[in-house]
Amino acid sequence: TRKKVRKLTSLEIEKLEKEKERQSNAIVHGYIEDYCFVITNSGGAHATNVRCEGWEDWDEALFLDTIAPGSSCKIDLYLTKDSPSQCCFTVVWDDESGKEHVWKQTLNVF
């Protein structure tokens, strides 16, 4: 039984450590909705110094100050007949756990 107690204690500690890590991390991802690029933070910490790249009409990276936990931000994508049907978007952000976290994915625009 001592072995079982040690294992349960170890599992509880691991669970608490993961929860603490989740609370200090911003978990950022993006998707396309109604011709907008939507950036969502599903983590427990603020995403700060958010930089977005990828869309051809953005001459340089777009900067957003902060995305709060559980919040999202929409950026209009102005489409023309020459707009690509897919685009590789990159979002870089900082949070309490460190700097330069990156999410990158190719998305269907329409």
C-alpha positions as CSV (number, residue, x, y, z in Angstrom):
1,T,0.0,0.0,0.0
2,R,2.9,2.4,0.6
3,K,3.9,2.0,-3.0
4,K,0.3,2.9,-4.1
5,V,0.3,5.9,-1.8
6,R,3.7,7.1,-3.3
7,K,2.4,6.6,-6.8
8,L,-0.9,8.5,-6.1
9,T,1.1,11.3,-4.4
10,S,3.4,11.5,-7.4
11,L,0.5,11.7,-9.8
12,E,-1.2,14.4,-7.7
13,I,2.1,16.5,-7.7
14,E,2.4,16.0,-11.4
15,K,-1.2,17.2,-11.9
16,L,-0.6,20.3,-9.8
17,E,2.6,21.1,-11.7
18,K,0.8,20.9,-15.0
19,E,-2.0,23.1,-13.8
20,K,0.5,25.7,-12.5
21,E,2.2,25.5,-15.9
22,R,-1.1,26.0,-17.7
23,Q,-1.9,29.0,-15.6
24,S,1.4,30.7,-16.5
25,N,1.1,29.9,-20.2
26,A,-0.8,31.6,-22.9
27,I,-2.1,29.0,-25.4
28,V,-2.5,30.9,-28.7
29,H,-3.9,29.6,-32.0
30,G,-5.6,31.0,-35.0
31,Y,-8.4,30.1,-37.5
32,I,-10.4,31.7,-40.3
33,E,-14.0,32.7,-39.8
34,D,-16.1,35.0,-42.0
35,Y,-13.0,36.3,-43.9
36,C,-11.3,37.2,-40.7
37,F,-8.2,35.7,-39.1
38,V,-9.2,35.0,-35.5
39,I,-6.5,34.7,-32.8
40,T,-7.6,33.0,-29.6
41,N,-5.9,32.6,-26.2
42,S,-7.2,29.5,-24.4
43,G,-4.4,29.5,-21.8
44,G,-4.4,30.8,-18.2
45,A,-2.0,33.8,-18.8
46,H,-2.1,36.9,-20.9
47,A,-0.4,36.7,-24.3
48,T,1.6,39.9,-24.6
49,N,3.6,41.4,-27.5
50,V,1.6,39.4,-30.0
51,R,3.0,39.5,-33.6
52,C,1.1,38.2,-36.6
53,E,2.5,37.4,-40.0
54,G,1.5,35.7,-43.2
55,W,-1.3,37.6,-45.1
56,E,-0.1,39.2,-48.3
57,D,-1.7,42.6,-47.6
58,W,0.2,42.9,-44.3
59,D,3.3,44.8,-45.4
60,E,5.0,43.8,-42.1
61,A,4.0,42.0,-38.9
62,L,0.9,43.2,-37.2
63,F,1.3,43.9,-33.5
64,L,-1.3,43.4,-30.8
65,D,-0.6,44.5,-27.3
66,T,-2.3,41.8,-25.2
67,I,-4.8,39.0,-25.6
68,A,-6.4,38.0,-22.2
69,P,-7.0,34.4,-21.2
70,G,-10.2,33.2,-22.8
71,S,-10.3,36.1,-25.3
72,S,-9.9,36.4,-29.0
73,C,-9.1,39.1,-31.6
74,K,-10.3,39.3,-35.2
75,I,-8.3,40.8,-38.0
76,D,-10.2,41.4,-41.3
77,L,-8.7,39.8,-44.4
78,Y,-9.4,41.8,-47.5
79,L,-9.9,39.4,-50.3
80,T,-9.5,40.0,-54.0
81,K,-9.8,37.7,-57.0
82,D,-6.0,37.2,-56.8
83,S,-6.0,36.3,-53.1
84,P,-4.6,32.9,-52.3
85,S,-7.0,30.1,-51.2
86,Q,-4.5,29.1,-48.5
87,C,-2.0,31.0,-46.4
88,C,0.6,30.1,-43.8
89,F,-0.1,32.3,-40.7
90,T,2.4,32.7,-37.9
91,V,1.7,34.2,-34.4
92,V,4.5,34.9,-32.0
93,W,3.8,35.9,-28.4
94,D,5.3,36.2,-24.9
95,D,3.7,35.2,-21.6
96,E,4.6,34.7,-17.9
97,S,6.6,31.5,-18.7
98,G,8.9,33.1,-21.3
99,K,9.3,34.8,-24.6
100,E,8.9,33.9,-28.3
101,H,6.3,31.2,-28.3
102,V,5.2,30.4,-31.9
103,W,2.1,29.0,-33.5
104,K,2.3,28.4,-37.2
105,Q,-0.2,26.8,-39.6
106,T,-1.4,26.9,-43.2
107,L,-5.1,27.7,-43.2
108,N,-7.8,27.6,-46.0
109,V,-8.9,31.2,-46.5
110,F,-12.1,30.4,-48.4
